[in-house]
Amino acid sequence: MSATRVFVARLAGCAVFDPVGDRVGKVRDVLVVYRRNQSPRVIGFVVEVPGKRRIFLSIGRVTSIGSGQILTTGLINIRRFEQRGGEVRVIAELLGRSVTLNDGSGKGTIEDVAIRKDPRGDWEVNEVFLRLPKTSSSPFAKGHTVFSPWSAFTEDSRNNEPQSASHLLAAYEDLLPADLANALLDLPDERRHEVAGELSDERLADVLEEMPESEQVEILEHLEDDRAADVLDQMQPDDAADLIAQLSEERGEALLDLMEPEEAEDVRMLLAYAPDTAGGLMTTEPVIASASTTVAEALALIRRQELAPALGAAVCVTLPPYEPPTGRFLGVVHFQQMLRFPPMERLGTLLDQKLEPVLSGTSAAEVSRILASYDLVSLPVVDDNHRLVGVVTVDDVLDYLLPDDWRSHDEGEPAKLLRADTSPLEVIGTESANERRQSHGPSK
């Protein structure tokens, strides 16, 4: 089990092991990010692996900290560590830093930092071990030490430097991705690129999904290929495909080669579909389970925090394998249906017999009609062999129907979607990401 509180200085040189007990490397530092009105959050470790190579170990890959060792899930990205903006190395940058106590009692120096796991399972800075100035003139005297909460002191600014992007991000920490996207769009170009560069890969991915297409491309063009690929890995595959479709074919292919193989495979598959079909609109990450899965197990699957609400509205039931393209698609079980049955009920007995999947080549107009007619938030998509390849969610359809500049319309000014002589599904707009994907063509 993980210790409730761990001192960072004692982690230096600590061994890191995989689940079978093989040594992966040793800890060289702990990475944190600042948060507004809260102590910094731990995001991972800098680990030295054989060959003196330093890599990043995400805190999400750590199963236990304590007893002089760290245990991991075994899934580690061995790409060389590069510190991102906004990340602070505790040992290299925090220890020895001068601070001013907020109660007016003077200054201190950070000698160690204690981290702990909070009730939600996140690791954060708990207390800081400070050494205060000595009060005796004796050359052998040392100032006394105290434990201090993060909120009890202020870090001394260096060289009167202006507010850093890190502190700006701390002020934005509580914003939803859509609101943060709008905040970044209000910044000057240079400042926007600076702040975007300091966002974590996951946070930047969320923000890019909420931005107009031109700004998505602009920000990605200012990122080096390795970083851009990491961000694309964190995006929903359909959003990543739309973004890659807007890039030059050469850069798009280069980024696909740098992405994680599984993520890149999903994106390549989406790029191969016609843009105005169910395949072109769908996401390849639905919740999939077997017919023998219990209600309790299915509810645990959709309870995951990172799962989009539309994807959590139903569980797709298939024969093995359970990754798209799956075995034969059997049906869906809706979230509300699961709530009406005991925890040990099998999903195979709860299938919605009325909902039929659509083929990947089904037109976007037909998909829209089905979602609207049956009040659905998601619709399964199958191939010609009746294998599940993805689901179209209502937000996918809205993104397709709305014009590219819908985010930039002023409040109270409705976006002009329709001609007076057209049906609601014959939508008029500027060139969409899907259309650009078509002109780009599928990746080779």
C-alpha positions as CSV (number, residue, x, y, z in Angstrom):
1,M,0.0,0.0,0.0
2,S,1.1,3.6,-0.6
3,A,2.2,5.6,2.4
4,T,-0.2,8.4,3.5
5,R,2.7,10.9,3.4
6,V,6.0,10.7,1.7
7,F,9.0,13.1,1.8
8,V,10.3,13.9,-1.6
9,A,14.0,14.2,-0.6
10,R,13.8,10.5,0.5
11,L,12.5,9.4,-2.8
12,A,15.7,10.5,-4.6
13,G,17.4,7.3,-5.8
14,C,14.3,5.2,-4.8
15,A,14.0,2.1,-7.0
16,V,11.1,1.7,-9.4
17,F,9.7,-1.8,-10.1
18,D,7.2,-3.2,-12.6
19,P,4.4,-5.5,-11.4
20,V,6.5,-8.7,-11.7
21,G,9.3,-7.3,-9.6
22,D,11.7,-6.3,-12.3
23,R,13.6,-3.1,-11.7
24,V,12.8,-0.3,-14.1
25,G,15.0,2.4,-12.9
26,K,15.4,4.9,-10.0
27,V,13.7,8.2,-9.1
28,R,15.6,11.4,-9.9
29,D,12.8,14.0,-9.2
30,V,9.2,14.6,-8.6
31,L,7.1,16.8,-10.9
32,V,4.3,19.0,-9.7
33,V,2.0,21.7,-11.2
34,Y,0.7,24.7,-9.4
35,R,-3.0,25.2,-8.7
36,R,-5.0,28.3,-7.7
37,N,-5.8,28.4,-4.0
38,Q,-4.5,24.8,-3.5
39,S,-1.2,23.1,-3.0
40,P,0.6,21.8,-6.1
41,R,-0.6,18.6,-7.6
42,V,1.9,15.8,-8.3
43,I,1.8,14.6,-11.9
44,G,4.7,12.1,-12.0
45,F,8.3,11.3,-11.5
46,V,11.5,11.7,-13.5
47,V,13.0,8.2,-13.6
48,E,16.5,7.3,-14.7
49,V,16.5,4.0,-16.6
50,P,19.5,2.0,-17.8
51,G,21.8,3.9,-20.0
52,K,21.4,7.1,-17.9
53,R,18.3,7.9,-19.9
54,R,15.7,9.9,-18.0
55,I,12.0,9.3,-18.7
56,F,8.7,10.6,-17.4
57,L,6.6,8.3,-15.2
58,S,3.0,9.5,-14.9
59,I,1.5,9.3,-11.4
60,G,-1.4,7.5,-13.0
61,R,1.0,4.6,-13.7
62,V,2.0,4.3,-10.1
63,T,0.3,1.7,-7.9
64,S,2.3,2.1,-4.7
65,I,4.7,4.6,-3.1
66,G,6.5,3.7,0.1
67,S,9.0,1.3,1.8
68,G,11.8,2.7,-0.3
69,Q,10.3,1.6,-3.6
70,I,7.7,2.6,-6.2
71,L,5.6,0.0,-8.0
72,T,4.1,0.7,-11.4
73,T,1.6,-0.8,-13.8
74,G,4.4,-1.7,-16.1
75,L,3.2,0.6,-18.9
76,I,5.9,3.2,-19.2
77,N,6.6,5.5,-22.1
78,I,10.4,5.3,-22.7
79,R,10.6,8.6,-24.6
80,R,13.3,10.8,-23.2
81,F,12.0,13.2,-20.5
82,E,11.5,16.9,-21.5
83,Q,10.2,19.2,-19.0
84,R,7.0,21.1,-20.1
85,G,6.2,24.6,-19.2
86,G,4.2,24.8,-16.0
87,E,5.9,21.7,-14.6
88,V,8.1,22.2,-11.5
89,R,10.8,19.7,-10.4
90,V,10.7,19.6,-6.7
91,I,14.2,18.5,-6.0
92,A,15.9,20.6,-8.7
93,E,13.8,23.7,-8.4
94,L,11.8,23.9,-5.1
95,L,14.2,22.6,-2.5
96,G,16.4,25.5,-1.3
97,R,13.9,28.2,-2.6
98,S,13.4,31.2,-0.3
99,V,9.9,32.0,0.9
100,T,8.2,34.6,3.1
101,L,5.8,33.5,5.8
102,N,2.4,35.1,5.5
103,D,2.0,35.7,9.2
104,G,4.8,38.3,9.0
105,S,7.3,36.2,11.1
106,G,10.0,36.4,8.5
107,K,11.5,34.3,5.8
108,G,12.4,30.6,5.4
109,T,14.0,28.1,3.1
110,I,12.4,25.0,1.7
111,E,14.4,22.0,2.8
112,D,11.9,19.2,2.0
113,V,8.4,18.7,0.6
114,A,5.9,16.1,1.8
115,I,3.4,14.7,-0.6
116,R,0.2,12.7,0.2
117,K,-2.6,10.9,-1.5
118,D,-5.9,12.8,-1.1
119,P,-9.3,11.0,-0.8
120,R,-9.9,11.3,-4.5
121,G,-6.7,9.3,-5.2
122,D,-4.7,12.3,-6.4
123,W,-1.2,13.0,-5.0
124,E,-0.6,16.6,-3.9
125,V,1.9,18.6,-1.8
126,N,0.9,18.2,1.8
127,E,3.4,20.2,3.9
128,V,6.7,21.9,3.4
129,F,9.6,21.5,5.7
130,L,11.1,25.0,6.2
131,R,14.2,26.2,7.9
132,L,13.9,29.6,9.4
133,P,16.8,32.1,9.8
134,K,19.1,31.6,12.8
135,T,18.6,33.9,15.7
136,S,22.1,33.4,17.3
137,S,25.3,35.0,16.2
138,S,27.2,31.8,16.8
139,P,28.7,30.4,13.6
140,F,27.6,26.9,14.6
141,A,23.9,27.9,15.2
142,K,21.2,26.9,12.8
143,G,17.7,28.3,12.4
144,H,14.9,26.1,13.8
145,T,12.7,24.1,11.4
146,V,8.9,24.0,11.1
147,F,6.4,22.1,9.0
148,S,4.2,24.5,7.1
149,P,1.1,24.1,4.9
150,W,1.5,25.5,1.4
151,S,-0.9,28.3,2.1
152,A,1.2,29.7,5.0
153,F,3.9,31.2,2.8
154,T,4.6,33.0,-0.4
155,E,7.5,32.1,-2.7
156,D,9.9,35.0,-3.2
157,S,9.9,36.3,-6.7
158,R,13.2,36.4,-8.5
159,N,14.5,39.5,-10.3
160,N,11.0,41.0,-10.2
161,E,10.1,38.8,-13.2
162,P,6.5,39.3,-14.5
163,Q,3.8,36.8,-13.9
164,S,4.8,33.6,-15.5
165,A,2.6,31.4,-17.7
166,S,2.6,28.9,-14.8
167,H,0.9,31.4,-12.5
168,L,-1.5,32.4,-15.3
169,L,-2.4,28.7,-15.7
170,A,-2.9,28.4,-12.0
171,A,-5.5,31.2,-12.3
172,Y,-7.2,29.2,-15.1
173,E,-7.0,25.9,-13.3
174,D,-10.7,25.6,-12.5
175,L,-12.0,26.6,-15.9
176,L,-13.8,24.1,-18.1
177,P,-12.0,23.3,-21.3
178,A,-14.5,25.3,-23.4
179,D,-14.0,28.3,-21.1
180,L,-10.2,28.0,-21.1
181,A,-10.3,27.8,-24.9
182,N,-12.1,31.1,-25.0
183,A,-9.7,32.6,-22.5
184,L,-6.7,31.6,-24.6
185,L,-8.3,33.0,-27.7
186,D,-8.6,36.4,-26.0
187,L,-4.8,36.5,-25.4
188,P,-2.3,37.9,-27.9
189,D,-0.9,35.3,-30.3
190,E,2.6,35.1,-28.6
191,R,1.1,34.8,-25.1
192,R,-1.4,32.2,-26.3
193,H,1.3,30.0,-27.7
194,E,3.3,30.4,-24.5
195,V,0.4,29.4,-22.3
196,A,-0.6,26.6,-24.6
197,G,2.9,25.3,-24.5
198,E,2.8,25.1,-20.7
199,L,-0.5,23.2,-20.5
200,S,-0.2,19.5,-19.8
201,D,-0.8,17.2,-22.8
202,E,-4.2,16.1,-21.6
203,R,-5.4,19.6,-20.8
204,L,-4.2,21.0,-24.1
205,A,-5.9,18.2,-25.9
206,D,-9.2,19.0,-24.2
207,V,-8.8,22.7,-25.0
208,L,-8.0,22.1,-28.7
209,E,-11.2,20.1,-29.1
210,E,-13.1,23.2,-28.1
211,M,-11.3,25.6,-30.4
212,P,-12.1,26.8,-34.0
213,E,-10.2,24.8,-36.6
214,S,-7.9,27.6,-37.7
215,E,-6.7,28.2,-34.1
216,Q,-6.2,24.4,-33.6
217,V,-3.9,24.3,-36.5
218,E,-2.1,27.5,-35.5
219,I,-1.3,26.1,-32.0
220,L,-0.3,22.7,-33.3
221,E,2.1,24.3,-35.8
222,H,3.9,26.0,-32.9
223,L,4.5,22.6,-31.2
224,E,7.4,20.4,-32.0
225,D,6.4,17.1,-33.5
226,D,7.0,15.0,-30.4
227,R,4.8,17.3,-28.3
228,A,2.2,17.6,-31.0
229,A,2.0,13.8,-31.2
230,D,1.6,13.5,-27.4
231,V,-1.3,15.9,-27.5
232,L,-3.0,14.1,-30.4
233,D,-2.7,10.9,-28.4
234,Q,-4.8,12.5,-25.7
235,M,-7.5,13.7,-28.0
236,Q,-10.6,11.8,-29.0
237,P,-9.7,9.9,-32.2
238,D,-12.4,11.6,-34.2
239,D,-11.2,15.1,-33.1
240,A,-7.6,14.1,-33.7
241,A,-8.5,12.9,-37.2
242,D,-10.3,16.2,-38.0
243,L,-7.2,18.1,-36.9
244,I,-4.7,16.0,-38.8
245,A,-6.9,16.3,-41.9
246,Q,-6.3,20.1,-41.8
247,L,-2.5,19.7,-41.8
248,S,-0.2,19.1,-44.8
249,E,-0.1,15.4,-45.7
250,E,3.6,15.3,-44.9
251,R,3.2,16.6,-41.3
252,G,0.0,14.6,-40.8
253,E,1.8,11.4,-41.6
254,A,4.8,12.4,-39.5
255,L,2.6,13.0,-36.5
256,L,0.8,9.7,-37.0
257,D,4.1,7.9,-37.1
258,L,5.0,9.5,-33.7
259,M,1.7,8.8,-32.0
260,E,1.1,5.7,-29.9
261,P,0.4,2.8,-32.4
262,E,-3.1,2.1,-31.0
263,E,-4.2,5.7,-31.1
264,A,-2.7,6.2,-34.6
265,E,-4.5,3.1,-35.9
266,D,-7.9,4.5,-34.8
267,V,-7.1,7.9,-36.4
268,R,-6.0,6.3,-39.7
269,M,-9.2,4.2,-39.8
270,L,-11.3,7.4,-39.3
271,L,-9.4,9.2,-42.1
272,A,-10.3,6.5,-44.5
273,Y,-14.1,7.0,-44.2
274,A,-16.1,9.5,-46.3
275,P,-16.6,12.6,-44.1
276,D,-20.4,12.8,-44.5
277,T,-21.0,9.2,-43.3
278,A,-21.5,7.5,-40.0
279,G,-17.9,6.3,-40.2
280,G,-16.7,9.8,-40.7
281,L,-18.6,11.1,-37.7
282,M,-18.1,8.3,-35.2
283,T,-15.7,7.9,-32.4
284,T,-13.9,4.6,-32.0
285,E,-13.9,4.5,-28.2
286,P,-17.4,3.3,-27.1
287,V,-17.9,1.3,-23.9
288,I,-17.9,-2.4,-25.0
289,A,-18.7,-5.4,-22.9
290,S,-19.6,-9.1,-23.3
291,A,-23.1,-10.5,-22.9
292,S,-22.0,-12.2,-19.6
293,T,-20.9,-8.9,-18.1
294,T,-23.0,-8.0,-15.0
295,V,-24.8,-4.8,-14.4
296,A,-22.4,-4.0,-11.6
297,E,-19.4,-4.4,-13.8
298,A,-21.0,-2.4,-16.6
299,L,-21.8,0.5,-14.2
300,A,-18.1,0.5,-13.1
301,L,-17.1,0.8,-16.8
302,I,-19.2,3.9,-17.4
303,R,-18.3,5.4,-14.0
304,R,-14.8,6.3,-15.2
305,Q,-14.2,10.0,-14.8
306,E,-12.6,10.5,-18.2
307,L,-15.5,9.0,-20.1
308,A,-17.7,11.5,-22.0
309,P,-21.3,11.6,-20.8
310,A,-22.7,10.7,-24.3
311,L,-20.4,7.6,-24.4
312,G,-21.5,6.6,-20.9
313,A,-25.2,6.6,-21.8
314,A,-25.1,3.0,-23.2
315,V,-22.9,-0.1,-23.2
316,C,-22.3,-1.9,-26.5
317,V,-22.5,-5.7,-26.2
318,T,-20.5,-7.8,-28.7
319,L,-18.8,-11.1,-29.2
320,P,-15.0,-11.1,-28.7
321,P,-12.7,-9.3,-29.5
322,Y,-13.9,-6.3,-27.6
323,E,-11.8,-3.6,-29.4
324,P,-13.2,-2.1,-32.7
325,P,-13.6,-3.7,-35.0
326,T,-15.1,-6.2,-32.5
327,G,-16.7,-9.5,-32.9
328,R,-20.4,-9.6,-34.0
329,F,-22.4,-6.8,-32.6
330,L,-25.2,-8.0,-30.3
331,G,-26.9,-4.8,-29.2
332,V,-26.8,-2.0,-26.6
333,V,-27.9,-1.7,-23.0
334,H,-28.9,1.8,-21.9
335,F,-27.7,3.3,-18.6
336,Q,-31.2,3.7,-17.3
337,Q,-32.1,0.1,-18.1
338,M,-29.2,-1.1,-16.0
339,L,-30.4,1.0,-13.0
340,R,-33.7,-0.9,-13.0
341,F,-32.1,-4.4,-12.6
342,P,-30.1,-6.1,-9.8
343,P,-26.3,-5.8,-9.9
344,M,-25.7,-9.4,-10.9
345,E,-28.1,-9.3,-13.9
346,R,-26.3,-10.2,-17.2
347,L,-26.2,-7.6,-20.0
348,G,-27.2,-10.2,-22.5
349,T,-30.7,-10.3,-21.0
350,L,-31.2,-6.5,-21.2
351,L,-30.4,-5.7,-24.8
352,D,-32.5,-3.1,-26.5
353,Q,-34.3,-5.1,-29.2
354,K,-35.6,-2.1,-31.0
355,L,-32.4,-0.2,-31.7
356,E,-30.7,-1.2,-34.9
357,P,-27.1,-0.1,-35.6
358,V,-26.2,1.8,-38.8
359,L,-23.6,0.8,-41.4
360,S,-20.4,2.9,-41.5
361,G,-21.5,4.2,-44.9
362,T,-24.8,5.5,-43.7
363,S,-25.2,9.2,-44.6
364,A,-24.9,11.9,-41.9
365,A,-28.4,13.0,-42.7
366,E,-29.8,9.6,-41.9
367,V,-27.8,9.3,-38.7
368,S,-29.2,12.7,-37.7
369,R,-32.8,11.6,-38.4
370,I,-32.4,8.4,-36.3
371,L,-30.9,10.3,-33.3
372,A,-33.7,12.9,-33.4
373,S,-36.5,10.4,-34.1
374,Y,-35.7,8.1,-31.2
375,D,-34.3,10.6,-28.7
376,L,-30.9,9.0,-28.6
377,V,-27.6,10.4,-27.5
378,S,-25.5,7.8,-29.3
379,L,-25.9,5.3,-32.1
380,P,-23.7,2.2,-32.8
381,V,-22.0,1.9,-36.1
382,V,-21.1,-1.5,-37.7
383,D,-19.3,-2.6,-40.8
384,D,-20.5,-5.0,-43.5
385,N,-19.8,-8.0,-41.3
386,H,-21.9,-6.6,-38.5
387,R,-18.8,-5.9,-36.4
388,L,-18.9,-2.8,-34.1
389,V,-16.5,-0.1,-35.4
390,G,-17.6,2.9,-33.3
391,V,-20.5,5.0,-32.2
392,V,-21.9,8.4,-33.4
393,T,-22.8,10.7,-30.5
394,V,-25.1,13.6,-30.5
395,D,-22.2,16.0,-30.1
396,D,-20.5,14.5,-33.2
397,V,-23.6,15.3,-35.2
398,L,-23.9,18.8,-33.8
399,D,-20.3,19.5,-34.8
400,Y,-21.1,18.4,-38.3
401,L,-24.3,20.4,-38.6
402,L,-23.0,23.6,-37.2
403,P,-20.9,26.0,-39.3
404,D,-17.2,26.2,-38.6
405,D,-17.5,29.6,-37.0
406,W,-20.3,28.8,-34.6
407,R,-18.0,29.3,-31.6
408,S,-17.3,32.9,-32.7
409,H,-20.9,34.1,-32.9
410,D,-21.8,36.7,-30.4
411,E,-24.4,35.9,-27.7
412,G,-27.9,36.5,-29.0
413,E,-26.8,36.3,-32.6
414,P,-27.9,32.8,-33.9
415,A,-25.7,31.1,-36.4
416,K,-27.3,31.0,-39.8
417,L,-27.6,27.3,-40.6
418,L,-30.4,26.9,-43.1
419,R,-31.7,28.3,-46.3
420,A,-35.4,29.0,-46.3
421,D,-36.1,26.5,-49.0
422,T,-34.1,23.6,-47.5
423,S,-34.9,20.8,-45.1
424,P,-33.3,20.9,-41.6
425,L,-30.7,18.4,-42.7
426,E,-29.5,20.3,-45.8
427,V,-27.1,22.5,-43.8
428,I,-25.3,25.3,-45.3
429,G,-21.9,26.4,-43.9
430,T,-18.3,27.1,-44.8
431,E,-15.8,24.3,-45.5
432,S,-15.8,22.0,-42.6
433,A,-13.1,19.9,-41.1
434,N,-14.8,16.8,-42.6
435,E,-14.7,18.4,-46.1
436,R,-11.0,19.2,-45.6
437,R,-10.4,15.7,-44.6
438,Q,-11.9,14.5,-47.8
439,S,-9.7,16.8,-49.9
440,H,-6.7,15.7,-47.8
441,G,-7.5,12.1,-48.6
442,P,-6.9,9.0,-46.4
443,S,-3.4,8.7,-44.9
444,K,-1.2,6.2,-46.7
